[in-house]
Amino acid sequence: MNAPFSASEAQTQIIAPSLAAGLYTGDVVHVRYAPKSHRLSYRIFQVLLDLDHLDAGLKPLKWLSLNRFGGLSFHEADYGPDQADSSAPLKDRVARHLKSHEMYADGDRLFLLTMPRVLGYVFNPISLYFVQKPDGQMRCVVYEVNNTFGDRHSYILPVETPARHIHQRSAKRLHVSPFMDMDMGYEFDLTAPRETFALKIMVKQAGANMLLAAFTARREALTDKTLRRQFFALPLMTLKVMAGIHWEALKIWLKGIKYRPKPPTAKSSASVG
């Protein structure tokens, strides 16, 4: 006879429901503390996609097309740890890469939180993959970071404690802002996506806070109605994100903050832990 669930096992079942596809709308805020203060904010929406059932999940939608042009669209070739390899489905490429680092096992679920293409254009400064074990606990989070120079780095960070609120750290591996040094570290404070989602990234140098980047959002169902509403509420969202990055960079430069040239960088790279 199988032994009954222990109290801790029962609690695990309660605190770790499976993620579900959805749409998350909220505000991105950047606060620079040093060497001079600077603040910016803008509104975006992201979609949480179930990569294990991608085709079935998107096929009924008219306002979010898969691997083809549309008002809003998701293209698997835009993602993955190796930009030169887009021959296989995204889920297979990511799972294979994570498996080689013992960060994915058979039976795990894989979700992606990202901005879709808007009228064929997208630039995602950061997208998040969530690897969820069969019991609902998170195995790892992958922070897929792109810079405006066309480089990509995947920060593969294990989840050490079974909880919705996740705290992780990593050394900075990719040159992102031309106004920040490379000898820095990231502290990630993440609230896994359910009815709400929150991500705070503190950039530190020698123990001092240099910059805070945060996204706080609320969930809606991923339907044609919500997609259509966001398409018109935030027109040309992804183009505005790219334009905003360059506009804010100009303002930072005009404040006299030193420009840091981009060091030699691999087109695609990854780190674990």
VEXDREN-2710 file (C-alpha; in Angstrom, 1 decimal):
% VEXDREN-2710
k/r/px/py/pz
1/MET/0.0/0.0/0.0
2/ASN/1.3/3.4/-0.9
3/ALA/2.1/5.7/2.1
4/PRO/-0.2/8.8/2.4
5/PHE/1.2/12.2/1.5
6/SER/3.1/13.9/4.3
7/ALA/2.2/17.4/5.4
8/SER/5.1/18.8/3.6
9/GLU/4.2/16.9/0.4
10/ALA/0.6/18.2/0.7
11/GLN/1.8/21.7/1.1
12/THR/4.0/21.3/-2.0
13/GLN/0.8/20.4/-4.0
14/ILE/-0.8/23.6/-2.7
15/ILE/2.0/26.1/-3.3
16/ALA/3.1/24.8/-6.7
17/PRO/0.2/24.8/-9.3
18/SER/1.2/24.5/-12.9
19/LEU/1.8/27.6/-14.9
20/ALA/-0.7/28.5/-17.6
21/ALA/-0.6/30.5/-20.8
22/GLY/-1.7/34.1/-20.4
23/LEU/-1.1/37.8/-21.1
24/TYR/0.7/40.0/-18.7
25/THR/0.4/43.8/-18.9
26/GLY/2.3/46.3/-16.7
27/ASP/5.0/48.9/-16.3
28/VAL/8.7/48.6/-16.9
29/VAL/10.8/50.9/-14.6
30/HIS/14.5/51.6/-14.7
31/VAL/16.2/53.6/-12.0
32/ARG/19.9/54.4/-12.3
33/TYR/21.5/55.3/-9.0
34/ALA/25.1/56.0/-10.0
35/PRO/27.2/57.7/-11.2
36/LYS/24.3/60.0/-11.9
37/SER/20.6/59.4/-11.3
38/HIS/18.2/58.7/-14.2
39/ARG/14.8/57.2/-14.3
40/LEU/12.5/55.9/-17.1
41/SER/9.3/53.9/-17.4
42/TYR/7.1/52.6/-20.1
43/ARG/4.1/50.2/-20.5
44/ILE/4.3/46.8/-22.2
45/PHE/2.6/43.5/-22.4
46/GLN/4.1/40.0/-22.6
47/VAL/2.6/36.6/-23.4
48/LEU/3.3/33.5/-21.3
49/LEU/3.4/30.6/-23.8
50/ASP/3.3/26.9/-23.1
51/LEU/6.1/25.6/-25.3
52/ASP/4.9/22.0/-24.8
53/HIS/1.6/22.8/-26.5
54/LEU/2.6/25.8/-28.6
55/ASP/0.7/24.9/-31.8
56/ALA/-2.4/23.8/-30.1
57/GLY/-2.4/26.9/-27.8
58/LEU/-1.9/29.4/-30.6
59/LYS/-3.9/27.8/-33.5
60/PRO/-7.3/29.0/-32.3
61/LEU/-6.1/32.6/-32.0
62/LYS/-6.5/35.0/-34.9
63/TRP/-4.6/37.8/-33.2
64/LEU/-1.4/35.9/-32.4
65/SER/0.0/34.0/-35.4
66/LEU/2.7/31.3/-35.1
67/ASN/5.8/31.5/-37.4
68/ARG/4.1/33.8/-39.9
69/PHE/3.3/37.5/-40.3
70/GLY/0.4/39.0/-38.4
71/GLY/-0.6/42.1/-36.4
72/LEU/0.9/40.1/-33.4
73/SER/3.0/37.0/-34.0
74/PHE/5.4/34.6/-32.3
75/HIS/8.3/33.3/-34.3
76/GLU/10.3/30.4/-32.8
77/ALA/13.4/31.5/-34.8
78/ASP/13.6/34.7/-32.6
79/TYR/14.6/32.6/-29.6
80/GLY/16.9/30.0/-28.3
81/PRO/20.4/29.6/-26.8
82/ASP/22.1/29.5/-30.2
83/GLN/21.0/32.1/-32.7
84/ALA/22.6/30.2/-35.6
85/ASP/20.4/27.2/-35.0
86/SER/16.6/27.5/-35.5
87/SER/16.0/24.3/-37.5
88/ALA/14.1/22.5/-34.7
89/PRO/11.1/23.6/-32.7
90/LEU/12.0/26.0/-29.9
91/LYS/11.0/23.7/-27.2
92/ASP/13.3/21.0/-28.5
93/ARG/16.3/23.3/-28.8
94/VAL/15.9/24.8/-25.4
95/ALA/15.2/21.4/-23.7
96/ARG/18.2/19.9/-25.4
97/HIS/20.5/22.7/-24.3
98/LEU/19.2/22.6/-20.7
99/LYS/19.4/18.8/-20.5
100/SER/23.1/19.1/-21.3
101/HIS/23.5/21.2/-18.2
102/GLU/21.2/18.9/-16.1
103/MET/18.6/21.6/-15.9
104/TYR/15.8/19.7/-17.7
105/ALA/14.4/16.2/-17.3
106/ASP/11.8/14.1/-19.1
107/GLY/8.4/15.1/-17.8
108/ASP/9.3/18.8/-17.1
109/ARG/7.1/21.6/-18.5
110/LEU/8.6/24.6/-20.4
111/PHE/7.1/28.0/-20.6
112/LEU/8.3/31.3/-22.2
113/LEU/7.4/34.8/-21.1
114/THR/8.2/37.4/-23.9
115/MET/6.9/40.2/-26.0
116/PRO/5.5/39.1/-29.4
117/ARG/6.3/40.6/-32.7
118/VAL/4.1/43.7/-33.5
119/LEU/3.6/44.1/-37.3
120/GLY/6.6/41.8/-37.8
121/TYR/9.1/43.6/-35.5
122/VAL/10.3/42.7/-32.1
123/PHE/13.3/43.4/-29.8
124/ASN/13.2/41.6/-26.5
125/PRO/15.8/42.9/-24.0
126/ILE/14.9/40.0/-21.8
127/SER/12.7/36.9/-22.1
128/LEU/12.2/34.3/-19.4
129/TYR/11.9/30.5/-19.7
130/PHE/10.4/28.6/-16.7
131/VAL/11.3/24.9/-16.3
132/GLN/8.6/23.4/-14.1
133/LYS/8.9/19.9/-12.6
134/PRO/6.0/17.4/-12.8
135/ASP/5.2/18.2/-9.1
136/GLY/4.8/21.9/-10.0
137/GLN/8.0/23.1/-8.5
138/MET/10.4/25.3/-10.5
139/ARG/13.6/23.6/-11.6
140/CYS/15.3/26.6/-13.1
141/VAL/14.7/30.0/-14.7
142/VAL/16.5/31.0/-17.9
143/TYR/17.0/34.8/-18.5
144/GLU/17.5/35.2/-22.2
145/VAL/19.1/38.6/-22.6
146/ASN/19.6/40.4/-26.0
147/ASN/21.6/43.6/-26.5
148/THR/21.1/46.1/-29.3
149/PHE/24.3/44.9/-31.0
150/GLY/22.7/41.5/-31.9
151/ASP/24.3/39.4/-29.1
152/ARG/22.5/37.0/-26.8
153/HIS/23.3/35.4/-23.4
154/SER/21.3/32.9/-21.6
155/TYR/21.6/33.0/-17.8
156/ILE/20.5/29.5/-16.6
157/LEU/19.9/29.7/-12.9
158/PRO/18.7/26.8/-10.7
159/VAL/15.8/27.4/-8.3
160/GLU/17.1/26.3/-4.9
161/THR/14.0/26.8/-2.7
162/PRO/10.5/25.6/-3.6
163/ALA/8.5/28.8/-3.4
164/ARG/6.7/31.2/-5.7
165/HIS/9.1/34.0/-4.8
166/ILE/12.5/33.2/-6.3
167/HIS/15.8/34.9/-5.5
168/GLN/18.8/34.3/-7.8
169/ARG/22.2/35.9/-8.5
170/SER/24.7/35.9/-11.4
171/ALA/27.7/37.7/-12.5
172/LYS/27.1/40.0/-15.5
173/ARG/28.1/38.1/-18.7
174/LEU/26.9/40.3/-21.5
175/HIS/27.6/43.9/-22.5
176/VAL/24.1/45.4/-22.5
177/SER/24.4/49.1/-21.8
178/PRO/27.3/51.1/-23.2
179/PHE/27.2/53.2/-20.1
180/MET/27.8/50.4/-17.6
181/ASP/30.9/48.4/-16.8
182/MET/31.2/44.6/-17.1
183/ASP/32.5/43.9/-13.6
184/MET/29.0/43.9/-12.1
185/GLY/26.5/41.4/-10.8
186/TYR/22.8/40.8/-11.0
187/GLU/20.4/40.0/-8.2
188/PHE/17.0/38.7/-9.5
189/ASP/13.9/38.9/-7.4
190/LEU/11.1/37.0/-9.2
191/THR/7.5/36.3/-8.4
192/ALA/6.4/33.5/-10.7
193/PRO/3.6/34.3/-13.1
194/ARG/0.1/33.5/-11.9
195/GLU/-2.5/36.2/-11.4
196/THR/0.4/38.7/-11.1
197/PHE/4.0/38.6/-12.1
198/ALA/7.0/40.7/-10.9
199/LEU/10.6/40.8/-11.8
200/LYS/13.2/43.0/-10.1
201/ILE/16.8/43.0/-11.3
202/MET/19.3/44.9/-9.1
203/VAL/22.6/45.6/-10.9
204/LYS/25.4/45.9/-8.4
205/GLN/29.1/46.9/-8.5
206/ALA/31.4/46.2/-5.6
207/GLY/28.4/45.9/-3.3
208/ALA/26.8/49.2/-4.4
209/ASN/23.4/49.4/-6.1
210/MET/23.9/50.8/-9.6
211/LEU/20.6/50.2/-11.4
212/LEU/17.2/48.7/-10.7
213/ALA/15.1/47.3/-13.6
214/ALA/11.6/46.1/-12.7
215/PHE/8.5/44.8/-14.5
216/THR/5.2/44.4/-12.5
217/ALA/2.2/43.0/-14.3
218/ARG/-1.3/41.5/-14.0
219/ARG/-2.6/38.5/-15.9
220/GLU/-5.4/38.3/-18.3
221/ALA/-6.6/35.4/-20.4
222/LEU/-4.7/34.9/-23.7
223/THR/-7.7/35.4/-26.0
224/ASP/-8.3/37.3/-29.3
225/LYS/-10.2/39.9/-27.3
226/THR/-7.3/40.7/-24.9
227/LEU/-4.7/40.6/-27.7
228/ARG/-6.7/42.9/-29.9
229/ARG/-7.2/45.4/-27.0
230/GLN/-3.5/45.5/-26.2
231/PHE/-2.6/45.8/-29.9
232/PHE/-4.5/49.1/-30.1
233/ALA/-3.7/50.2/-26.5
234/LEU/0.0/49.9/-27.1
235/PRO/0.5/50.5/-30.9
236/LEU/4.0/49.7/-32.2
237/MET/5.0/48.6/-28.7
238/THR/8.2/46.7/-29.7
239/LEU/9.4/49.5/-32.0
240/LYS/8.9/52.0/-29.2
241/VAL/10.9/49.9/-26.9
242/MET/13.9/50.0/-29.3
243/ALA/13.5/53.7/-30.0
244/GLY/13.2/54.4/-26.3
245/ILE/16.4/52.5/-25.5
246/HIS/18.3/54.8/-27.9
247/TRP/16.5/58.0/-26.7
248/GLU/17.3/57.2/-23.1
249/ALA/20.9/56.4/-24.0
250/LEU/21.2/59.9/-25.6
251/LYS/19.9/61.5/-22.4
252/ILE/22.3/59.5/-20.3
253/TRP/25.2/60.5/-22.5
254/LEU/24.1/64.2/-22.3
255/LYS/24.4/63.9/-18.5
256/GLY/28.0/63.2/-18.9
257/ILE/28.1/59.5/-18.1
258/LYS/31.1/57.8/-19.7
259/TYR/30.6/55.6/-22.8
260/ARG/32.0/52.0/-22.5
261/PRO/32.9/50.4/-25.9
262/LYS/31.6/46.9/-26.5
263/PRO/34.2/44.3/-25.8
264/PRO/34.6/41.3/-28.2
265/THR/31.5/39.2/-27.6
266/ALA/30.2/35.8/-28.9
267/LYS/27.0/36.1/-30.9
268/SER/25.4/33.5/-28.6
269/SER/26.6/32.3/-25.1
270/ALA/25.2/30.8/-21.9
271/SER/26.2/30.4/-18.3
272/VAL/24.9/28.2/-15.5
273/GLY/24.5/29.3/-11.9
END
